[in-house]
Amino acid sequence: MGILRKLGATVTAAAFVGVGALTATTTAEAAVGAPMVAPQAVVAPQKATAAASSTTLVRGKLRIDKRCMTKGRVLCINKRTRKLVYMVNGKAIQITDARFGGRKTPTRQGVFKVQRKSKNHVSSLYHSPMPYAMFFSGGQAVHYSADFKARGYNGASHGCVNIRDKKKIAWIFARVKVGDKVVVYNA
């Protein structure tokens, strides 16, 4: 709008609330004789459906993805709430804080399986300890992080899901088996 004011133009806009249609012309366009654009059709807004959203959530403060509501063991990881929920047969058994990868090394989202476990793992790339590591996507794993415990959310991983509570991740590690489902989402 600042540029238009400098040019002496004004903006006239008509908006249809809730529909998203917007038409706009400037007095400069009208003076030149530029054609005005009218909306083609007005479509009534529709309710969101499961197909329209990337994830469907179960009601509640934990914002559990419905893909976590299956038989068996699931590591249900929500990047928005920053929680890992260990679920068995669709019931939350253990909940803990989680931290994720930074902008350059984001944590992948999707449905995975625990590929391997390593109780006293050390990263071959970063030479950092990764106790109670449960690998789910290449080199990305759920594991305890002393840095997360010390600094909180003032840091990030290199793509792994960091857990700050060592007792909780040890408890989860003892129960998770190779092949168990891992769901990482942001909702």
N, C-alpha and C positions, 0 to 999 in steps of 0.2 A: 504494500500500500504506500510506503514511503516514496518509491520511485514514481508511482502514479500521481501523487500529490505534487512532486517536483515538476512533472510535465503538465500540471493543471488539469488532469483528468480525474473524473470521479467514477466510482464503481457503483453500478446498480445491480443488485443481486436478488433473485427470488429463490427461496429454498423451500422445499416441501419437507416438512418435519417428519422424520421416521422413515422416509423413502430414500433419501440420499440424492435426489435429483437436484441439480443446481444449474442455473443459467446465469451468465454474467456478460455485460457489455460495458464498454467505457464510453464516455462522451466523445473521446477521440475517435473511436471506431464508428460511432454514429455519424460524426461529422464527415468522415471519409466515405461513408456509404457502405461500410462492410456489412455483409448479411448477418442478421441476428440468428442465433441457433436456438431453436425451441426443443423442449424435451420430446423425445419420440413417443414414449409411453410411460405411464405411471403404474408401477407394480407394487401391490400391497406387500408389506413386510411379512415374512413367514417365520414361524418358530424354528429354532435351531433343532436339528435332528442329530442322531448319533453319527450318521454318515457325514454331516457337515463339520463336526468337530474332530480334531485329531485324536482325542482321547475321551472316553466316557467315564465319568467319575461316579463312585458310590457316594451317597450323601454322608456328610460328616466332616469334622475339622481336619482329619488326616488326608482328605482328598485322594482316596485310593482309586487307582485305575481299575476298571473292570477286568482287564487282562490278568490282574493279580488274584482274582476271585475264582481260582481253580483248585482242583484236588492236588494234594501234595504240598511240597515246600516251595515258597517263592520269596525272593528278595525283591521287595517292592520299593523302588527308589524314586522319590519325587524331588526334582531339582528346584521347584518353586517353593515348597514348604521346607526344603533342606532336611528331609527326614528319610531314613531307611526304616521300613517296616518289615520285619520278618513275619511271614504269614504261613500258617499251616491249615490246609483245607478251607481257605477263605476267611480265616480268623486271625486277627492281629495278635501275635504272641509276644513280640519284643519290638520296641521303638527306640531309635537312637538318632542323634544329630549326624548330619552328613555334609561334607564340603566337596566341591567338584573342581574340574579343570578350568583353567583360565581361558581368555579369548583365543590365544594362539594354540592351546592344547585342550580343546573342549572334551567333556565326557560325552561319549556317543549315546544317543537315545535309541530305544527300540526294545525288542524282546530277544533275550539271549539265554544261554545256559552256562552254568558254572563249568568251565573247561578243565580246570585243575585247581588244586589247593596247595598252599605252601605256608606252613606255620611260622617259619623264621626266614622269610624271603628277603633278599637284598636286591634292589633294582640294578640290572646290568647296565642300563643307560645312565642313570643318575646317581648310582652308588648310595642310595638312601635306603634305610631299613623299611620294610613293608610287612610288619608282623601280621599274622592271620590273614594272608592274602588269598582271595578267592577270585581267580581270573575269569572274566566273562566275555571279553572282546579283545583279542590280540593281547597286547601288553596292559590293557586296562583291567583293574581289579578293585574289589572292595577290600580295604585293609585299614588297620589302626594307623593313626598318624600322630606322633608326638608333637609335630609342628602345629597341627590343628588344635591339640590340647593346650599348647602354650600360647598360640597367637589367635585362636578362634577363627573367625571368618576374615581376618586381615591377611589372607594369603589364598593360595589356590594350589591344586595338584597339577600334575602333568597329564591329566585325563582320568586319573583314578577317582574312585569314590572314597574319600577319607572319612574315617570314623574317629571321634574324639574320646569315646569311652572304651578303654581297653577291656574292662570286665565284660561289657555287653558284647563287643565284637568277638571276644574269646568264647563266650557262651553260644553265640550264633555260629561261629566257625565249627564248634564241636558238633553241631546238629545238621549243618548243610552238607549235602553230598554232591559229588561230581554229577552233573546232569540236571541238577535242580534249576528251576526257572529263575531268570533275573529280568525284571522289567524296569527300564529307566525312562522316565517321562518328565514333562514340564507342564504341570497343570494345577 
